[in-house]
């Protein structure tokens, strides 16, 4: 099974690129729309399965301790001393609630599908100390220079080449290379602005805190709202200055290395909106990733602790 993982991941990425080239129009907003729609069906099925699990597990949690309590008197026979309160019975009674909690919330992994970086994701109900400046810098660096960081620039470069977004870049392999390195610089500057520079100044927590509970639409609304709402270092919900301001600063910075014909307010605004939209789509998929991993892939990508 494990030997097929690289083939599956490569095939998935190829299908994403081909689908984008076939279905997207010249509107930059379509990129964000397609990214959301492509995961909606998968996330919806996973969310419904999670709700069914939540509905079943509480009943199991209530029945098993009752059965254990009923069977306990019958288990004591003459001549056999009763077990102490520190026996394995309490551990058996405590097991079902633990299973229910893991099945409903799920755990985030460092990578999605074993490839896509997911370093900023925090599992549902997990309590963490305030994010340090070093942690913000590390997350921005990992997102920018991870081996898989070429995926989004490659997709955007292919889309831009297909729609002739910047005619000055021309066509062919040379044109694709120009689109690619511009998209890579866009991504890197946006990562550092949104995840490190602005959160450090505004004292915001740049991580994504998974909701993990509730219906599909509730969790969808929560995930998309994280583009404009975030946590402060003290744990309070505040306006997401880092996302909105950081993406705007990165879009403005791009005017320094794009051709003069592309340095307009409209193009800068489009890049700004595209950056925020992509991040919102990533939040959306991140929210449902634990459910997808559990119900669709059967925890194939779960991270197991290393043995000492």
VEXVEX-457145 format. One record per residue (C-alpha): chain; residue number from 1; x, y, z. Coordinates in pm, 1 decimal. Example, Ala and Ser with C-alpha at 12.3 -4.5 7.8 and 13.67 -1.06 7.14 Angstrom:
<recs>
{chain=A; n=1; c1=1230.0; c2=-450.0; c3=780.0}
{chain=A; n=2; c1=1367.0; c2=-106.0; c3=714.0}
</recs>
This chain:
<recs>
{chain=A; n=1; c1=0.0; c2=0.0; c3=0.0}
{chain=A; n=2; c1=267.1; c2=249.4; c3=95.3}
{chain=A; n=3; c1=453.9; c2=195.5; c3=-232.3}
{chain=A; n=4; c1=156.2; c2=336.7; c3=-423.1}
{chain=A; n=5; c1=154.2; c2=665.9; c3=-231.1}
{chain=A; n=6; c1=401.5; c2=858.1; c3=-451.9}
{chain=A; n=7; c1=220.7; c2=739.5; c3=-766.6}
{chain=A; n=8; c1=-114.8; c2=850.4; c3=-625.0}
{chain=A; n=9; c1=18.9; c2=1191.8; c3=-524.5}
{chain=A; n=10; c1=182.0; c2=1249.4; c3=-862.9}
{chain=A; n=11; c1=-134.3; c2=1146.3; c3=-1045.0}
{chain=A; n=12; c1=-343.9; c2=1379.1; c3=-827.7}
{chain=A; n=13; c1=-123.1; c2=1679.5; c3=-901.8}
{chain=A; n=14; c1=-132.0; c2=1607.9; c3=-1276.8}
{chain=A; n=15; c1=-512.1; c2=1589.9; c3=-1268.9}
{chain=A; n=16; c1=-530.6; c2=1923.3; c3=-1083.5}
{chain=A; n=17; c1=-314.4; c2=2097.8; c3=-1343.7}
{chain=A; n=18; c1=-504.4; c2=1948.8; c3=-1638.5}
{chain=A; n=19; c1=-839.8; c2=2036.3; c3=-1483.2}
{chain=A; n=20; c1=-735.2; c2=2395.2; c3=-1422.3}
{chain=A; n=21; c1=-615.8; c2=2439.6; c3=-1780.3}
{chain=A; n=22; c1=-940.8; c2=2295.7; c3=-1917.5}
{chain=A; n=23; c1=-1203.8; c2=2457.3; c3=-1697.3}
{chain=A; n=24; c1=-1077.3; c2=2799.4; c3=-1592.2}
{chain=A; n=25; c1=-1176.3; c2=3117.0; c3=-1775.4}
{chain=A; n=26; c1=-982.3; c2=3442.7; c3=-1798.4}
{chain=A; n=27; c1=-1136.1; c2=3573.4; c3=-1477.6}
{chain=A; n=28; c1=-892.9; c2=3545.0; c3=-1188.5}
{chain=A; n=29; c1=-1182.6; c2=3487.5; c3=-951.8}
{chain=A; n=30; c1=-1253.1; c2=3158.4; c3=-1130.2}
{chain=A; n=31; c1=-928.7; c2=3015.7; c3=-993.0}
{chain=A; n=32; c1=-1054.9; c2=3057.7; c3=-638.0}
{chain=A; n=33; c1=-1404.6; c2=2932.6; c3=-728.2}
{chain=A; n=34; c1=-1271.5; c2=2617.1; c3=-892.3}
{chain=A; n=35; c1=-1038.2; c2=2545.1; c3=-601.8}
{chain=A; n=36; c1=-1331.8; c2=2560.5; c3=-361.9}
{chain=A; n=37; c1=-1571.2; c2=2360.0; c3=-577.8}
{chain=A; n=38; c1=-1313.7; c2=2087.2; c3=-640.7}
{chain=A; n=39; c1=-1303.3; c2=2000.0; c3=-270.4}
{chain=A; n=40; c1=-1664.3; c2=2071.4; c3=-176.4}
{chain=A; n=41; c1=-1795.7; c2=1727.6; c3=-268.1}
{chain=A; n=42; c1=-1514.2; c2=1543.3; c3=-94.6}
{chain=A; n=43; c1=-1536.9; c2=1760.7; c3=214.6}
{chain=A; n=44; c1=-1915.9; c2=1730.7; c3=229.4}
{chain=A; n=45; c1=-1907.4; c2=1351.2; c3=223.1}
{chain=A; n=46; c1=-1639.3; c2=1346.5; c3=490.0}
{chain=A; n=47; c1=-1835.7; c2=1589.7; c3=706.9}
{chain=A; n=48; c1=-2155.0; c2=1383.5; c3=678.6}
{chain=A; n=49; c1=-1963.0; c2=1069.5; c3=769.6}
{chain=A; n=50; c1=-1816.4; c2=1250.5; c3=1068.9}
{chain=A; n=51; c1=-2165.1; c2=1351.5; c3=1182.6}
{chain=A; n=52; c1=-2281.2; c2=989.8; c3=1159.9}
{chain=A; n=53; c1=-1980.7; c2=886.2; c3=1366.7}
{chain=A; n=54; c1=-2063.2; c2=1152.2; c3=1626.7}
{chain=A; n=55; c1=-2421.1; c2=1024.8; c3=1642.7}
{chain=A; n=56; c1=-2314.0; c2=663.4; c3=1692.3}
{chain=A; n=57; c1=-2019.5; c2=696.3; c3=1929.4}
{chain=A; n=58; c1=-2210.8; c2=859.7; c3=2219.6}
{chain=A; n=59; c1=-2451.2; c2=564.5; c3=2219.6}
{chain=A; n=60; c1=-2158.0; c2=323.9; c3=2228.6}
{chain=A; n=61; c1=-1998.2; c2=527.9; c3=2505.2}
{chain=A; n=62; c1=-2319.6; c2=503.2; c3=2708.9}
{chain=A; n=63; c1=-2385.3; c2=133.7; c3=2644.2}
{chain=A; n=64; c1=-2040.0; c2=-10.1; c3=2707.9}
{chain=A; n=65; c1=-1994.5; c2=127.9; c3=3063.2}
{chain=A; n=66; c1=-2350.3; c2=11.2; c3=3147.7}
{chain=A; n=67; c1=-2275.0; c2=-335.8; c3=3018.0}
{chain=A; n=68; c1=-1952.2; c2=-345.3; c3=3215.3}
{chain=A; n=69; c1=-2134.3; c2=-240.0; c3=3531.4}
{chain=A; n=70; c1=-2397.6; c2=-510.0; c3=3477.9}
{chain=A; n=71; c1=-2142.5; c2=-781.9; c3=3411.5}
{chain=A; n=72; c1=-1921.4; c2=-690.7; c3=3708.3}
{chain=A; n=73; c1=-2132.3; c2=-861.2; c3=3983.6}
{chain=A; n=74; c1=-2163.5; c2=-1178.6; c3=3777.2}
{chain=A; n=75; c1=-1789.1; c2=-1191.7; c3=3723.1}
{chain=A; n=76; c1=-1719.9; c2=-1232.3; c3=4096.2}
{chain=A; n=77; c1=-1734.8; c2=-1598.7; c3=4191.7}
{chain=A; n=78; c1=-1690.2; c2=-1754.8; c3=4536.8}
{chain=A; n=79; c1=-1329.8; c2=-1793.1; c3=4630.7}
{chain=A; n=80; c1=-1208.2; c2=-1527.6; c3=4387.8}
{chain=A; n=81; c1=-1118.5; c2=-1192.9; c3=4546.2}
{chain=A; n=82; c1=-1272.6; c2=-882.1; c3=4398.4}
{chain=A; n=83; c1=-1044.1; c2=-660.1; c3=4194.9}
{chain=A; n=84; c1=-935.4; c2=-327.9; c3=4335.8}
{chain=A; n=85; c1=-1054.7; c2=8.6; c3=4202.5}
{chain=A; n=86; c1=-722.9; c2=46.8; c3=4017.8}
{chain=A; n=87; c1=-795.7; c2=-249.5; c3=3789.1}
{chain=A; n=88; c1=-844.7; c2=-234.2; c3=3414.5}
{chain=A; n=89; c1=-1224.5; c2=-180.8; c3=3440.6}
{chain=A; n=90; c1=-1205.2; c2=201.5; c3=3467.1}
{chain=A; n=91; c1=-965.8; c2=203.4; c3=3173.2}
{chain=A; n=92; c1=-1220.7; c2=3.8; c3=2971.3}
{chain=A; n=93; c1=-1496.2; c2=247.2; c3=3067.1}
{chain=A; n=94; c1=-1285.7; c2=546.6; c3=2968.2}
{chain=A; n=95; c1=-1193.8; c2=406.4; c3=2628.5}
{chain=A; n=96; c1=-1519.2; c2=477.4; c3=2433.2}
{chain=A; n=97; c1=-1524.1; c2=855.7; c3=2501.4}
{chain=A; n=98; c1=-1163.2; c2=875.6; c3=2379.0}
{chain=A; n=99; c1=-1254.7; c2=696.9; c3=2058.2}
{chain=A; n=100; c1=-1553.3; c2=926.7; c3=2006.2}
{chain=A; n=101; c1=-1340.7; c2=1236.0; c3=2053.5}
{chain=A; n=102; c1=-1077.5; c2=1121.9; c3=1803.5}
{chain=A; n=103; c1=-1340.9; c2=1025.3; c3=1547.8}
{chain=A; n=104; c1=-1527.0; c2=1357.9; c3=1563.8}
{chain=A; n=105; c1=-1242.6; c2=1607.6; c3=1571.6}
{chain=A; n=106; c1=-958.0; c2=1427.1; c3=1399.4}
{chain=A; n=107; c1=-595.8; c2=1529.3; c3=1396.0}
{chain=A; n=108; c1=-423.0; c2=1763.2; c3=1155.7}
{chain=A; n=109; c1=-108.1; c2=1636.5; c3=987.1}
{chain=A; n=110; c1=202.9; c2=1829.5; c3=891.3}
{chain=A; n=111; c1=128.8; c2=1758.5; c3=524.7}
{chain=A; n=112; c1=-190.7; c2=1708.4; c3=326.3}
{chain=A; n=113; c1=-182.8; c2=1395.0; c3=110.3}
{chain=A; n=114; c1=173.2; c2=1354.5; c3=231.2}
{chain=A; n=115; c1=290.1; c2=1642.7; c3=9.0}
{chain=A; n=116; c1=117.6; c2=1979.8; c3=58.2}
{chain=A; n=117; c1=253.3; c2=2178.7; c3=357.9}
{chain=A; n=118; c1=10.0; c2=2207.3; c3=648.3}
{chain=A; n=119; c1=246.6; c2=2338.7; c3=914.4}
{chain=A; n=120; c1=19.6; c2=2616.4; c3=1046.0}
{chain=A; n=121; c1=-281.8; c2=2391.6; c3=1112.9}
{chain=A; n=122; c1=-384.2; c2=2329.0; c3=1475.0}
{chain=A; n=123; c1=-605.6; c2=2029.7; c3=1555.1}
{chain=A; n=124; c1=-954.6; c2=2085.8; c3=1697.2}
{chain=A; n=125; c1=-967.1; c2=2163.2; c3=2070.8}
{chain=A; n=126; c1=-587.9; c2=2166.6; c3=2095.9}
{chain=A; n=127; c1=-450.2; c2=2423.1; c3=2338.9}
{chain=A; n=128; c1=-121.9; c2=2589.9; c3=2247.4}
{chain=A; n=129; c1=85.2; c2=2869.8; c3=2399.5}
{chain=A; n=130; c1=105.8; c2=3202.6; c3=2213.1}
{chain=A; n=131; c1=289.3; c2=3179.2; c3=1882.8}
{chain=A; n=132; c1=645.7; c2=3303.2; c3=1914.4}
{chain=A; n=133; c1=821.4; c2=3524.9; c3=1662.7}
{chain=A; n=134; c1=1058.2; c2=3239.4; c3=1585.6}
{chain=A; n=135; c1=765.4; c2=3007.7; c3=1512.4}
{chain=A; n=136; c1=610.5; c2=3263.6; c3=1277.2}
{chain=A; n=137; c1=935.7; c2=3300.0; c3=1087.7}
{chain=A; n=138; c1=984.2; c2=2922.4; c3=1071.5}
{chain=A; n=139; c1=633.6; c2=2859.7; c3=935.0}
{chain=A; n=140; c1=673.3; c2=3130.6; c3=668.4}
{chain=A; n=141; c1=1008.4; c2=2985.5; c3=564.7}
{chain=A; n=142; c1=877.3; c2=2628.9; c3=545.7}
{chain=A; n=143; c1=575.8; c2=2736.1; c3=340.0}
{chain=A; n=144; c1=801.0; c2=2930.3; c3=102.4}
{chain=A; n=145; c1=1094.5; c2=2693.3; c3=52.4}
{chain=A; n=146; c1=949.0; c2=2347.6; c3=113.9}
{chain=A; n=147; c1=1009.5; c2=2102.6; c3=-171.1}
{chain=A; n=148; c1=637.1; c2=2114.5; c3=-254.2}
{chain=A; n=149; c1=623.8; c2=2494.5; c3=-269.3}
{chain=A; n=150; c1=651.0; c2=2475.2; c3=-649.0}
{chain=A; n=151; c1=299.6; c2=2332.5; c3=-684.3}
{chain=A; n=152; c1=93.4; c2=2652.1; c3=-662.7}
{chain=A; n=153; c1=337.7; c2=2864.9; c3=-867.4}
{chain=A; n=154; c1=338.6; c2=2594.5; c3=-1136.4}
{chain=A; n=155; c1=-42.6; c2=2585.8; c3=-1148.6}
{chain=A; n=156; c1=-69.1; c2=2965.9; c3=-1158.3}
{chain=A; n=157; c1=207.5; c2=2987.8; c3=-1419.4}
{chain=A; n=158; c1=28.0; c2=2736.4; c3=-1643.2}
{chain=A; n=159; c1=-300.7; c2=2921.3; c3=-1605.1}
{chain=A; n=160; c1=-140.2; c2=3259.9; c3=-1672.5}
{chain=A; n=161; c1=41.5; c2=3126.8; c3=-1978.2}
{chain=A; n=162; c1=-280.6; c2=2976.2; c3=-2114.2}
{chain=A; n=163; c1=-472.5; c2=3303.7; c3=-2071.0}
{chain=A; n=164; c1=-179.5; c2=3526.0; c3=-2180.8}
{chain=A; n=165; c1=-213.8; c2=3721.1; c3=-1857.7}
{chain=A; n=166; c1=109.5; c2=3917.3; c3=-1916.3}
{chain=A; n=167; c1=180.0; c2=3942.3; c3=-2291.2}
{chain=A; n=168; c1=528.8; c2=4078.1; c3=-2224.3}
{chain=A; n=169; c1=630.1; c2=3731.9; c3=-2097.2}
{chain=A; n=170; c1=555.7; c2=3580.3; c3=-2442.0}
{chain=A; n=171; c1=477.7; c2=3209.6; c3=-2489.2}
{chain=A; n=172; c1=644.6; c2=2870.4; c3=-2486.5}
{chain=A; n=173; c1=889.0; c2=2735.6; c3=-2231.6}
{chain=A; n=174; c1=1054.8; c2=3075.0; c3=-2182.3}
{chain=A; n=175; c1=718.0; c2=3234.4; c3=-2115.2}
{chain=A; n=176; c1=626.0; c2=2964.0; c3=-1866.3}
{chain=A; n=177; c1=959.1; c2=3014.5; c3=-1685.0}
{chain=A; n=178; c1=890.7; c2=3388.4; c3=-1652.3}
{chain=A; n=179; c1=540.2; c2=3326.7; c3=-1519.9}
{chain=A; n=180; c1=672.1; c2=3064.2; c3=-1281.8}
{chain=A; n=181; c1=942.7; c2=3268.7; c3=-1111.2}
{chain=A; n=182; c1=711.1; c2=3568.4; c3=-1082.0}
{chain=A; n=183; c1=445.5; c2=3347.4; c3=-918.9}
{chain=A; n=184; c1=708.0; c2=3195.0; c3=-688.7}
{chain=A; n=185; c1=824.1; c2=3540.0; c3=-574.8}
{chain=A; n=186; c1=460.6; c2=3643.4; c3=-527.6}
{chain=A; n=187; c1=402.2; c2=3340.5; c3=-307.2}
{chain=A; n=188; c1=717.5; c2=3392.3; c3=-102.3}
{chain=A; n=189; c1=657.6; c2=3761.5; c3=-35.7}
{chain=A; n=190; c1=293.3; c2=3694.0; c3=53.4}
{chain=A; n=191; c1=393.0; c2=3415.7; c3=293.8}
{chain=A; n=192; c1=640.2; c2=3632.8; c3=482.6}
{chain=A; n=193; c1=403.8; c2=3931.0; c3=492.0}
{chain=A; n=194; c1=100.4; c2=3732.1; c3=610.1}
{chain=A; n=195; c1=269.3; c2=3475.9; c3=834.9}
{chain=A; n=196; c1=567.1; c2=3662.5; c3=982.1}
{chain=A; n=197; c1=604.8; c2=4038.1; c3=932.2}
{chain=A; n=198; c1=247.8; c2=4156.4; c3=990.4}
{chain=A; n=199; c1=165.5; c2=3905.0; c3=1270.6}
{chain=A; n=200; c1=481.8; c2=4011.1; c3=1452.8}
{chain=A; n=201; c1=385.6; c2=4378.8; c3=1433.0}
{chain=A; n=202; c1=16.5; c2=4330.6; c3=1517.5}
{chain=A; n=203; c1=76.0; c2=4048.1; c3=1768.8}
{chain=A; n=204; c1=-158.1; c2=3812.4; c3=1588.5}
{chain=A; n=205; c1=-153.1; c2=3432.9; c3=1579.5}
{chain=A; n=206; c1=-102.4; c2=3328.7; c3=1217.0}
{chain=A; n=207; c1=-197.6; c2=2964.6; c3=1272.2}
{chain=A; n=208; c1=-524.4; c2=2805.1; c3=1157.8}
{chain=A; n=209; c1=-728.9; c2=2667.3; c3=1446.6}
{chain=A; n=210; c1=-954.5; c2=2386.3; c3=1326.8}
{chain=A; n=211; c1=-1318.1; c2=2404.8; c3=1440.7}
{chain=A; n=212; c1=-1373.2; c2=2032.0; c3=1387.5}
{chain=A; n=213; c1=-1733.6; c2=2025.1; c3=1515.2}
{chain=A; n=214; c1=-2073.0; c2=2106.5; c3=1367.6}
{chain=A; n=215; c1=-2225.6; c2=2066.0; c3=1023.7}
{chain=A; n=216; c1=-2069.4; c2=2120.7; c3=685.2}
{chain=A; n=217; c1=-2202.2; c2=2474.7; c3=634.9}
{chain=A; n=218; c1=-2109.5; c2=2586.2; c3=985.1}
{chain=A; n=219; c1=-1753.0; c2=2467.8; c3=940.6}
{chain=A; n=220; c1=-1736.7; c2=2610.8; c3=589.1}
{chain=A; n=221; c1=-1846.0; c2=2952.2; c3=715.0}
{chain=A; n=222; c1=-1593.0; c2=2936.0; c3=995.4}
{chain=A; n=223; c1=-1307.7; c2=2836.9; c3=763.2}
{chain=A; n=224; c1=-1377.6; c2=3110.3; c3=508.1}
{chain=A; n=225; c1=-1418.1; c2=3369.7; c3=782.6}
{chain=A; n=226; c1=-1060.4; c2=3306.4; c3=898.4}
{chain=A; n=227; c1=-947.7; c2=3520.4; c3=604.1}
{chain=A; n=228; c1=-1086.3; c2=3822.8; c3=790.3}
{chain=A; n=229; c1=-1091.7; c2=3698.0; c3=1151.7}
{chain=A; n=230; c1=-796.2; c2=3559.4; c3=1345.1}
{chain=A; n=231; c1=-667.5; c2=3523.6; c3=1699.9}
{chain=A; n=232; c1=-447.7; c2=3761.5; c3=1888.6}
{chain=A; n=233; c1=-152.5; c2=3631.0; c3=2085.3}
{chain=A; n=234; c1=-375.5; c2=3655.3; c3=2393.3}
{chain=A; n=235; c1=-635.8; c2=3424.5; c3=2234.6}
{chain=A; n=236; c1=-906.5; c2=3678.7; c3=2145.7}
{chain=A; n=237; c1=-1073.6; c2=3692.1; c3=1804.5}
{chain=A; n=238; c1=-980.9; c2=4009.1; c3=1614.5}
{chain=A; n=239; c1=-983.6; c2=4145.4; c3=1261.5}
{chain=A; n=240; c1=-721.8; c2=3966.4; c3=1050.3}
{chain=A; n=241; c1=-492.7; c2=4256.8; c3=971.6}
{chain=A; n=242; c1=-213.4; c2=4016.2; c3=883.4}
{chain=A; n=243; c1=-408.9; c2=3847.4; c3=603.7}
{chain=A; n=244; c1=-572.5; c2=4153.2; c3=451.7}
{chain=A; n=245; c1=-285.6; c2=4395.6; c3=507.8}
{chain=A; n=246; c1=-11.1; c2=4142.6; c3=435.6}
{chain=A; n=247; c1=-168.2; c2=4026.6; c3=109.1}
{chain=A; n=248; c1=-217.1; c2=4388.8; c3=2.6}
{chain=A; n=249; c1=143.4; c2=4474.5; c3=84.5}
{chain=A; n=250; c1=268.5; c2=4172.8; c3=-113.4}
{chain=A; n=251; c1=51.8; c2=4266.6; c3=-412.6}
{chain=A; n=252; c1=186.3; c2=4621.9; c3=-403.7}
{chain=A; n=253; c1=542.6; c2=4493.3; c3=-376.7}
{chain=A; n=254; c1=494.5; c2=4290.8; c3=-695.2}
{chain=A; n=255; c1=487.0; c2=4616.3; c3=-894.3}
{chain=A; n=256; c1=864.3; c2=4632.9; c3=-848.1}
{chain=A; n=257; c1=934.2; c2=4325.0; c3=-1062.5}
{chain=A; n=258; c1=641.0; c2=4306.5; c3=-1305.9}
{chain=A; n=259; c1=646.2; c2=4486.6; c3=-1645.1}
{chain=A; n=260; c1=532.6; c2=4847.8; c3=-1647.1}
{chain=A; n=261; c1=213.9; c2=4758.4; c3=-1835.5}
{chain=A; n=262; c1=106.7; c2=4541.0; c3=-1543.1}
{chain=A; n=263; c1=158.8; c2=4808.8; c3=-1280.3}
{chain=A; n=264; c1=-198.7; c2=4933.2; c3=-1254.5}
{chain=A; n=265; c1=-437.7; c2=4967.8; c3=-965.9}
{chain=A; n=266; c1=-669.4; c2=4712.3; c3=-1121.6}
{chain=A; n=267; c1=-402.1; c2=4446.5; c3=-1164.8}
{chain=A; n=268; c1=-268.6; c2=4507.5; c3=-814.5}
{chain=A; n=269; c1=-619.1; c2=4475.0; c3=-674.2}
{chain=A; n=270; c1=-676.4; c2=4152.7; c3=-868.3}
{chain=A; n=271; c1=-354.1; c2=4005.3; c3=-728.6}
{chain=A; n=272; c1=-455.8; c2=4115.0; c3=-379.7}
{chain=A; n=273; c1=-796.4; c2=3948.7; c3=-409.4}
{chain=A; n=274; c1=-645.0; c2=3635.5; c3=-560.4}
{chain=A; n=275; c1=-401.0; c2=3598.4; c3=-268.4}
{chain=A; n=276; c1=-677.3; c2=3636.1; c3=-7.9}
{chain=A; n=277; c1=-905.3; c2=3400.9; c3=-201.7}
{chain=A; n=278; c1=-641.2; c2=3129.7; c3=-229.8}
{chain=A; n=279; c1=-570.7; c2=3152.7; c3=143.6}
{chain=A; n=280; c1=-944.9; c2=3125.0; c3=219.1}
{chain=A; n=281; c1=-964.0; c2=2816.2; c3=-1.6}
{chain=A; n=282; c1=-664.8; c2=2664.8; c3=177.4}
{chain=A; n=283; c1=-834.2; c2=2729.9; c3=514.3}
{chain=A; n=284; c1=-1146.8; c2=2559.7; c3=383.1}
{chain=A; n=285; c1=-964.2; c2=2246.5; c3=274.1}
{chain=A; n=286; c1=-753.3; c2=2245.4; c3=592.1}
{chain=A; n=287; c1=-1068.9; c2=2244.6; c3=804.9}
{chain=A; n=288; c1=-1198.8; c2=1924.5; c3=646.6}
{chain=A; n=289; c1=-865.4; c2=1751.1; c3=590.3}
{chain=A; n=290; c1=-877.7; c2=1545.7; c3=915.5}
{chain=A; n=291; c1=-1224.2; c2=1416.7; c3=817.2}
{chain=A; n=292; c1=-1113.0; c2=1338.6; c3=462.7}
{chain=A; n=293; c1=-803.5; c2=1161.7; c3=589.9}
{chain=A; n=294; c1=-1010.0; c2=956.5; c3=835.6}
{chain=A; n=295; c1=-1319.5; c2=867.6; c3=632.4}
{chain=A; n=296; c1=-1182.1; c2=861.7; c3=276.9}
{chain=A; n=297; c1=-819.0; c2=753.6; c3=322.3}
{chain=A; n=298; c1=-875.1; c2=562.6; c3=651.3}
{chain=A; n=299; c1=-598.5; c2=758.2; c3=825.4}
{chain=A; n=300; c1=-346.2; c2=657.5; c3=563.4}
{chain=A; n=301; c1=-166.2; c2=988.6; c3=614.6}
{chain=A; n=302; c1=-189.9; c2=990.9; c3=994.1}
{chain=A; n=303; c1=134.4; c2=1071.3; c3=1170.2}
{chain=A; n=304; c1=248.7; c2=804.9; c3=1414.2}
{chain=A; n=305; c1=480.0; c2=900.9; c3=1701.5}
{chain=A; n=306; c1=833.6; c2=774.1; c3=1664.6}
{chain=A; n=307; c1=945.6; c2=504.6; c3=1905.8}
{chain=A; n=308; c1=1235.1; c2=590.3; c3=2142.0}
</recs>
